[in-house]
Amino acid sequence: QVQLVESGGGLVQTGGSLRLSCVASGSYFGINAMGWYRQAPGKQRELVAQITSGGSTNYANSVKDRFTISRNSAKNTVYLQMNSLKPEDTAVYYCNANFNVFGDRWGQGTQVSVSS
């Protein structure tokens, strides 16, 4: 059974920073892309950033130049460094990973709240 566990959410003021982490555990054959999604109240879940096994990255336009996704494959971990946070970044952030054989898996989510 594969599992993703997120950490690092919290409450921060506008302009502040947070770093999210997501660790993959369990028995699996490898991980392809890993990414972060978010869902604000009353809105659909949206892609924030994604990183492939080769290190290529993709960002939502709304977070470009503020957020940075990175990955430590040796630690089975993906990070999201969030700078210059805005109230509209408030959401539950979910880690996603595409595992060989097992397909997509999701973490339980971590709350990020940005006060104005």
C-alpha positions as CSV (number, residue, x, y, z in Angstrom):
1,Q,0.0,0.0,0.0
2,V,1.5,3.3,-1.1
3,Q,0.8,6.5,0.9
4,L,1.5,10.2,0.6
5,V,1.8,12.3,3.8
6,E,1.9,16.1,3.6
7,S,3.2,18.6,6.2
8,G,4.0,22.2,6.4
9,G,0.7,24.0,6.1
10,G,-0.4,26.7,8.5
11,L,-1.5,30.3,8.9
12,V,0.7,33.1,7.5
13,Q,0.2,36.8,6.8
14,T,0.2,38.3,3.3
15,G,3.6,38.3,1.8
16,G,4.8,35.5,4.0
17,S,6.3,32.1,3.1
18,L,5.5,28.5,3.8
19,R,7.2,25.2,2.7
20,L,5.1,22.1,2.1
21,S,6.6,18.7,2.1
22,C,5.1,15.4,0.9
23,V,6.7,12.0,1.6
24,A,5.8,8.8,-0.3
25,S,5.9,5.6,1.7
26,G,5.1,1.9,1.1
27,S,6.2,-0.6,-1.5
28,Y,6.2,0.6,-5.1
29,F,8.2,0.3,-8.3
30,G,8.8,3.9,-8.9
31,I,7.2,7.3,-9.1
32,N,6.6,9.3,-12.3
33,A,5.3,12.9,-11.9
34,M,4.6,14.4,-8.5
35,G,2.7,17.5,-7.9
36,W,0.7,19.8,-5.7
37,Y,-3.0,20.7,-6.2
38,R,-5.2,23.0,-4.1
39,Q,-8.9,23.4,-3.5
40,A,-10.4,26.5,-2.1
41,P,-14.0,26.5,-0.5
42,G,-16.6,26.3,-3.3
43,K,-14.0,25.9,-6.0
44,Q,-12.7,22.9,-8.0
45,R,-9.4,21.4,-7.3
46,E,-6.7,22.9,-9.5
47,L,-3.1,22.1,-10.4
48,V,-0.6,24.3,-8.6
49,A,2.7,22.8,-9.7
50,Q,4.1,19.5,-11.1
51,I,7.5,18.0,-11.5
52,T,8.4,15.0,-13.6
53,S,10.9,12.3,-12.7
54,G,13.3,14.0,-15.0
55,G,12.9,17.3,-13.2
56,S,10.8,19.2,-15.7
57,T,8.3,21.6,-14.0
58,N,5.0,23.1,-14.7
59,Y,3.2,25.9,-12.8
60,A,-0.2,27.4,-12.7
61,N,0.0,31.0,-14.0
62,S,-1.2,32.3,-10.7
63,V,1.8,31.0,-8.8
64,K,4.6,31.4,-11.3
65,D,7.6,33.4,-9.9
66,R,6.2,32.9,-6.4
67,F,6.1,29.1,-5.9
68,T,8.9,26.6,-6.5
69,I,8.4,22.9,-6.7
70,S,11.4,20.5,-6.1
71,R,11.9,16.9,-5.6
72,N,14.3,14.6,-3.7
73,S,13.9,11.3,-5.3
74,A,16.3,9.6,-2.8
75,K,13.9,10.6,0.0
76,N,10.8,10.1,-2.1
77,T,9.8,13.6,-1.2
78,V,8.4,16.6,-3.1
79,Y,8.4,20.1,-1.8
80,L,6.5,23.3,-2.5
81,Q,8.2,26.5,-1.5
82,M,5.6,29.3,-1.4
83,N,6.7,32.9,-1.2
84,S,4.9,36.2,-1.4
85,L,1.7,34.5,-0.3
86,K,-1.6,36.1,-1.0
87,P,-5.1,35.7,0.5
88,E,-6.2,34.0,-2.7
89,D,-3.7,31.2,-2.1
90,T,-5.8,30.1,0.9
91,A,-6.9,26.5,0.2
92,V,-6.3,22.9,1.2
93,Y,-3.2,21.7,-0.6
94,Y,-3.0,18.1,-1.8
95,C,0.0,16.2,-2.8
96,N,-0.3,13.9,-5.9
97,A,2.0,11.2,-7.2
98,N,1.8,9.0,-10.2
99,F,3.2,5.6,-9.2
100,N,4.3,2.9,-11.6
101,V,1.6,0.2,-11.6
102,F,-0.5,1.8,-8.9
103,G,-1.4,5.0,-10.7
104,D,-2.3,8.2,-9.1
105,R,-2.4,8.6,-5.3
106,W,-3.4,11.6,-3.2
107,G,-2.3,12.8,0.2
108,Q,-4.8,13.8,2.9
109,G,-4.3,17.5,2.3
110,T,-2.9,20.3,4.4
111,Q,-4.5,23.7,5.1
112,V,-2.8,26.9,4.0
113,S,-4.4,30.1,5.2
114,V,-3.2,33.5,4.3
115,S,-4.5,36.5,6.2
116,S,-4.8,40.0,4.8
